[in-house]
């Protein structure tokens, strides 16, 4: 069972229509089948597959983009490009997603994060709902108190010479 993280909280996955893998998407086959969900795997996307997606974009109800690892910036770029092309539907990140990256995911255009039950146990609701910058030693409060870079360097009293 999947769990969704959204700006409105945490809830069970409500998508019941399955997904068409991007590489199997055709320009007209999804017409009349009801809401279409497209699954974009991690890794390279063939240009022809990307063009097919853009051709049917307004008929797609949900796009799910997989993050292959915790440093997968390409998934965020794909989300941003789809929003720039006018996609206004649901966009879901899944795979290697960390709670601390939720604000970045929202800025990129994701509307929800899909977690497995195992991921949800490792990252409980309070991790997703908390302000991710508040607890960081190099967040805004630390910069105001200790100067830029102090927290990252482990210098509780600020940078030398300040």
N, C-alpha and C positions, 0 to 999 in steps of 0.2 A: 504494500500500500504506500502510495506517495503522499507527502505532506507538502502543502504550499505555504510559502512565506510571501505576504503582500504588505502593502502599506496599511491595510486594514487589520492585519494580524495573521494568525496561523490557522489553517483549516485543512480539511481533507481535500484531496484532488477531486475536482468535479468534472474533468474532461472525460467523456465516455466514447468519443468517436475514433480513437486510435490516431495513428500518424502514418503519413506517407513519407518514406525516406526521400530526401531531396534528389538523390541520384535516380530515383524511380519516378519522379514527378513528370507528368506530361502536360502539355499546354492545354488540353481540353478534356482529359479523362476524368477530372474531378468535378465537372459540371453536373449538377443535379444529385450529387451524393450527400447533400447536407453540409454541415460545417466541416471544413477540411483543416486538419492539423498537419504541418510539415515538420519533419525532424531533420535538422542539420547536424551531421556528425562532426566531431573534431577532426582537424586535419584539412588538407587542401580540398577546395571545392572546384570541380571542373567549370570553366567559364560557360559552357553550354547549359549546365544544370542551373547555374546562377541566373542566366537569361530566361530559362523556363520559369523559374520562381518569380522573377520580375514580371513576366507576362501574365501570371495568374494571381498576383499579389492581392488584388482587391477582393478575391474570392476566398482567401485564406483567413480562417478564424483564429488560428493559433500557430505560432512558430516556436518550436522548441530547439534551442541551440545548446549543444553539448560543450562544456568546458573540459578539455582533455587532461589538464593538470592545473595546479593552483597558480601558474604564471601564464595562463592562456589568454593573452591580450587579443588575439585574433577573434575570439568569440565576442568580445566587447565591440570590436571594430565592425563585425558583421551586423550586430544589433543596431549600431549607430547608422550604418549605411542603409539598412532597411527602413529606419525611421526617416532618414533623409529622402528616401524614395517615396515617402508618403504612407507607409504602412502604419495603420492606426489600431490594429487588433492586439490581441494578447501576445506577449512575447515572454517566453519562459527560458530561464537558464537552468541547466541541470548538469550533473557530473561533479567535477571538482570545484565546488563553490564553498567559500568560507563566509561566515557571518560578517567579518570585518569588511568584506568587499560589497556588502549590500548597497551602500550609498553609490559606489562606483557603478554597480549593475543598474541601478535606477537611472543614473545620469546617462548611461549608454543607451537606455531605451527599454530595458527589461521591465515588465510589469509584475513578474512573479518569479520565485525561485522554487524549484522542485527538489525536495529532499527524499531520500529513502528513509525508512524507519531507523536504520542504523546511523545515518548521518544526523537525523534529528536527535538521537540519544547523545551523540557526541557534541552537538551544538544546540543546547536547549533554547527555548523561546527567549529567555532573558539575554542571551548573546545576540539575537537578531534584533530585539527591540531596544537595546541600550544604544546610547550614543557611542559609536566606535572610537571617536577621538578623545572622549573624556578620560579614559583610563590609560591612554598611551603616554609614555614619558616624554614624547616629543610632540604632543598635541598643543593646541592653542594656549591652554592655561600654562603649560610648562614654558612655552616660548615667552609669554608675557612676564613670567617670574624669573626665568633663568637665562633667557636669550636664545636665539636660534641655534640649534645644533647641540645644546647642552645635554638634553635627555638622551640623544643618540650616543653621545660620547660617555655617558654614565657620570657626568660631572654634576653632582647634586648642587653645588654652589655656583654653577654657571661656568662660563668659559674663562680660561686664564686671562688675566688682564682686564677683566670687567669689574 
